[in-house]
Amino acid sequence: MSVTLTRFEKEPLFDRLPVHMLRCGRDVPPNDRIYAQAQLCRTARAVYVRIWTFESAPAPETRLEAIFTAQGHTLTAAATLGGETSLAVDGTALGDRLTAWLFSGEDLQGVYAGAVLAIDSDAFFGALGQTPDEKGGEIGVNLLRRGNFVSSLAPEGVFLPLGC
């Protein structure tokens, strides 16, 4: 399975993107499993990751995280539902290259809370040893919701190919 990083000219159109399910491992008891979803896209200015979790009372320390790898480097972008954010390459903070906003609501699937992480495009591709228009150089991705248990796109430590 691969994940596509859809490109939009101006603003991300999340209603047009596929939704990826984040699942708990089978070792998590069924009543404790947390259902989460994610979407990815990019514009010329930023790479966007939208992650939301379906919980009736999500804890402020619940962490929504996107991890990307390429050429021996790891870029991690994250936000907690309490409003803390971080962006780091190989464990070193990148400062103000991440913009994030939180959202919450309720729909037919239940109560949800989430975040949109907007990573500066130059910072994203530069951290992974590429340029924004470069074709090639495989990037791996995993998306996670961390709390009492982890929900993820792939098992922790496993990265799916990201088609740019």
PyMOL commands that set and color helices and strands:
alter all, ss='L'
color gray80, all
select helices_A, chain A and resi 14-16+30-32+121-127
alter helices_A, ss='H'
color red, helices_A
select strands_A, chain A and resi 3-4+6-7+20-24+35-42+46-54+63-70+73-80+85-89+92-93+98-107+110-120+139-146+150-152+160-163
alter strands_A, ss='S'
color yellow, strands_A
deselect
rebuild
show_as cartoon
